[in-house]
Amino acid sequence: KQEVTQIPAALSVPEGENLVLNCSFTDSAIYNLQWFRQDPGKGLTSLLLIQSSQREQTSGRLNASLDKSSGRSTLYIAASQPGDSATYLCAVQFGGTASKLTFGTGTRLQVTL
Amino acid sequence: EAQVTQNPRYLITVTGKKLTVTCSQNMNHEYMSWYRQDPGLGLRQIYYSMNVEVTDKGDVPEGYKVSRKEKRNFPLILESPSPNQTSLYFCASSFGQVNTEAFFGQGTRLTVV
């Protein structure tokens, strides 16, 4: 069964810390992996998309890596800010089920002052 | 502004009363889909559409219908809602089926009593 797992479910860090969010998936045959941010009442916002042939993507303070062979991705957030507080979702487009994104249940991040 | 718009944002209804949740995108995307989000289960795909008049079932289609008469619109229809359809619903669109960024609406919180 193709599954996506995110651990931990919740994380609290003080402002300014660098942090890593983890995502693991069960099948290495993927088209891509996407990281989203979910804010209450505001839906999902795409942060980064890493295609199967890529190892990482960067956008501002965010860097996402992909290791297909081990079935892992990490989202690195540098110099965290209170505005980074949100739920971060990892989603995989598996080969053979390209019609959908398979989501993890997310990591709820709180950045404290 | 590129966006996916869902209406209504919040809805409380009674069992058996037909309802429609509308979804519209202004990006000329071919691919659209509906997801529901439940605690501990993440987002699961209900239906998707690859283009006008082309729709197919996702992972949890029971109790739902969709139509795609125009490229920009993809309504979700609950003909006879039941309490187990109480959930947070998201519409999503993308330019293509694979390796393209997915844009999500702000969500519709549905409560069926």
Interface residues (C-beta under 8 A of the other chain):
Chain A: V4 Y31 N32 Q34 F36 G41 K42 G43 L44 T45 S46 L49 Q51 L89 A91 Q93 A98 S99 K100 L101 F103 G104 T105 G106
Chain B: V4 R9 S33 Y35 G40 L41 G42 L43 R44 Q45 Y48 M50 D56 G58 D59 F90 A92 Q97 V98 N99 T100 E101 A102 F103 F104 G105 Q106 G107
